[in-house]
Amino acid sequence: MPAPPRAPATVAGTEIDVSKLPLNLNRVQRQLQAAIEREDSGRSILRYNVNVVAKAPPIQLITPQDDVRYAPTPYGAPTHQDMINHVTPKEFSSPVMDFNNLIRWIQSRAKSKD
């Protein structure tokens, strides 16, 4: 089966020379032809594998926006205050009142009425 003549591929105005690609088209055609000729349970099945080898982009675990020295790490272990807030019922976590200031305020109000 002769291969049809190929026109150069164009992508956004640039031409790609297929002959310069690191690809052996004859080997690919032979493997595809062998896959077509192979029969599995009485019918012809086309099976092919594509191996893509490329350099993966670097994985950046800590970005410049992350403050790992002074800020809590996201999804890290809970702090002591987080655990206290978790186990303390809402009824017992009311704001703390300074009774000394309350007594002084009451005394100052009593003195101003005299």
NULO-612092 format. One record per residue (C-alpha): residue in three letters; x, y, z; residue number from 1. Coordinates in pm, 1 decimal, always signed. Layout:
% NULO-612092
[node "ala", [X, Y, Z], NUM]
...
END
This chain:
% NULO-612092
[node "met", [+0.0, +0.0, +0.0], 1]
[node "pro", [+184.7, +313.4, -113.1], 2]
[node "ala", [+182.6, +609.8, +119.3], 3]
[node "pro", [+3.9, +919.0, -11.6], 4]
[node "pro", [+221.9, +1224.9, -67.2], 5]
[node "arg", [+241.1, +1440.8, +243.7], 6]
[node "ala", [+194.7, +1812.7, +250.7], 7]
[node "pro", [+393.8, +2005.0, +511.4], 8]
[node "ala", [+190.4, +2055.8, +827.5], 9]
[node "thr", [+124.6, +2410.9, +934.7], 10]
[node "val", [+55.3, +2530.5, +1283.9], 11]
[node "ala", [-34.4, +2896.9, +1324.0], 12]
[node "gly", [+153.8, +2998.6, +1012.2], 13]
[node "thr", [+472.7, +2795.7, +1077.9], 14]
[node "glu", [+570.2, +2496.5, +867.4], 15]
[node "ile", [+688.4, +2174.1, +1030.1], 16]
[node "asp", [+928.1, +1950.7, +839.0], 17]
[node "val", [+819.8, +1595.6, +930.4], 18]
[node "ser", [+1147.2, +1446.8, +807.3], 19]
[node "lys", [+1337.8, +1630.9, +1083.6], 20]
[node "leu", [+1122.0, +1494.4, +1366.2], 21]
[node "pro", [+1277.3, +1219.4, +1582.1], 22]
[node "leu", [+1031.7, +964.2, +1444.6], 23]
[node "asn", [+1081.7, +663.4, +1219.2], 24]
[node "leu", [+765.8, +659.6, +1006.3], 25]
[node "asn", [+857.1, +331.3, +837.6], 26]
[node "arg", [+878.7, +155.6, +1173.9], 27]
[node "val", [+544.4, +304.4, +1283.4], 28]
[node "gln", [+379.6, +191.8, +959.3], 29]
[node "arg", [+522.1, -161.8, +998.1], 30]
[node "gln", [+393.8, -187.9, +1355.2], 31]
[node "leu", [+49.3, -57.7, +1259.7], 32]
[node "gln", [+31.3, -303.7, +970.4], 33]
[node "ala", [+131.3, -589.3, +1203.0], 34]
[node "ala", [-134.1, -481.0, +1453.6], 35]
[node "ile", [-400.8, -475.6, +1181.7], 36]
[node "glu", [-303.3, -820.4, +1055.4], 37]
[node "arg", [-312.6, -972.8, +1404.0], 38]
[node "glu", [-650.8, -1129.7, +1472.9], 39]
[node "asp", [-801.6, -1170.1, +1814.5], 40]
[node "ser", [-1098.0, -1409.5, +1848.1], 41]
[node "gly", [-1185.8, -1396.9, +1478.3], 42]
[node "arg", [-1191.2, -1021.3, +1427.5], 43]
[node "ser", [-928.6, -769.2, +1338.2], 44]
[node "ile", [-836.0, -534.3, +1622.0], 45]
[node "leu", [-608.4, -236.3, +1595.5], 46]
[node "arg", [-389.7, -207.1, +1905.3], 47]
[node "tyr", [-121.8, +52.2, +1944.7], 48]
[node "asn", [+90.2, +196.0, +2222.2], 49]
[node "val", [+224.1, +547.7, +2230.5], 50]
[node "asn", [+527.6, +618.2, +2444.5], 51]
[node "val", [+574.8, +984.7, +2520.3], 52]
[node "val", [+910.6, +1080.8, +2662.5], 53]
[node "ala", [+952.4, +1440.5, +2769.8], 54]
[node "lys", [+1094.3, +1641.2, +3052.8], 55]
[node "ala", [+829.3, +1694.9, +3319.5], 56]
[node "pro", [+774.2, +2045.6, +3453.3], 57]
[node "pro", [+930.1, +2101.1, +3794.7], 58]
[node "ile", [+704.9, +2047.9, +4093.6], 59]
[node "gln", [+720.1, +2346.4, +4323.4], 60]
[node "leu", [+607.9, +2241.9, +4670.6], 61]
[node "ile", [+691.3, +2570.2, +4842.6], 62]
[node "thr", [+615.7, +2885.5, +4646.9], 63]
[node "pro", [+758.6, +3230.9, +4724.3], 64]
[node "gln", [+416.5, +3332.2, +4864.2], 65]
[node "asp", [+437.8, +3063.0, +5135.7], 66]
[node "asp", [+567.2, +3188.6, +5469.7], 67]
[node "val", [+700.0, +2866.8, +5618.6], 68]
[node "arg", [+906.0, +3034.6, +5888.4], 69]
[node "tyr", [+640.2, +3234.2, +6075.4], 70]
[node "ala", [+301.1, +3129.1, +5939.8], 71]
[node "pro", [+126.9, +2799.0, +6004.9], 72]
[node "thr", [+169.6, +2552.3, +5724.4], 73]
[node "pro", [-150.6, +2471.3, +5537.8], 74]
[node "tyr", [-299.6, +2129.8, +5615.9], 75]
[node "gly", [-40.9, +2083.7, +5890.8], 76]
[node "ala", [-82.7, +1952.7, +6242.5], 77]
[node "pro", [-319.2, +2151.1, +6465.5], 78]
[node "thr", [-165.0, +2395.2, +6710.6], 79]
[node "his", [-222.5, +2381.8, +7084.6], 80]
[node "gln", [-479.7, +2661.8, +7059.5], 81]
[node "asp", [-663.2, +2474.3, +6782.3], 82]
[node "met", [-690.4, +2169.0, +7008.1], 83]
[node "ile", [-810.7, +2379.0, +7304.1], 84]
[node "asn", [-1076.1, +2543.5, +7083.9], 85]
[node "his", [-1184.4, +2202.7, +6954.9], 86]
[node "val", [-1234.9, +2033.3, +7292.6], 87]
[node "thr", [-1374.7, +2329.3, +7487.6], 88]
[node "pro", [-1755.0, +2360.7, +7476.8], 89]
[node "lys", [-1895.5, +2692.9, +7355.0], 90]
[node "glu", [-2050.8, +2761.0, +7695.5], 91]
[node "phe", [-1709.0, +2762.4, +7861.8], 92]
[node "ser", [-1528.9, +2961.5, +7597.8], 93]
[node "ser", [-1685.0, +3297.3, +7677.8], 94]
[node "pro", [-1457.3, +3599.4, +7692.5], 95]
[node "val", [-1262.7, +3643.8, +8015.1], 96]
[node "met", [-1379.7, +3924.0, +8243.1], 97]
[node "asp", [-1141.3, +4118.2, +8461.4], 98]
[node "phe", [-1325.8, +4136.7, +8794.6], 99]
[node "asn", [-1077.8, +4389.9, +8937.8], 100]
[node "asn", [-1177.3, +4640.9, +8673.4], 101]
[node "leu", [-1545.4, +4561.5, +8736.3], 102]
[node "ile", [-1506.4, +4631.8, +9110.0], 103]
[node "arg", [-1314.7, +4957.0, +9039.9], 104]
[node "trp", [-1585.7, +5066.2, +8796.4], 105]
[node "ile", [-1857.5, +4993.7, +9051.5], 106]
[node "gln", [-1663.1, +5185.9, +9320.4], 107]
[node "ser", [-1609.1, +5484.1, +9088.9], 108]
[node "arg", [-1981.0, +5490.4, +9003.2], 109]
[node "ala", [-2069.3, +5473.3, +9375.8], 110]
[node "lys", [-1832.8, +5758.9, +9456.3], 111]
[node "ser", [-1967.0, +5979.3, +9178.3], 112]
[node "lys", [-2324.7, +5938.6, +9312.7], 113]
[node "asp", [-2227.1, +6060.1, +9660.6], 114]
END
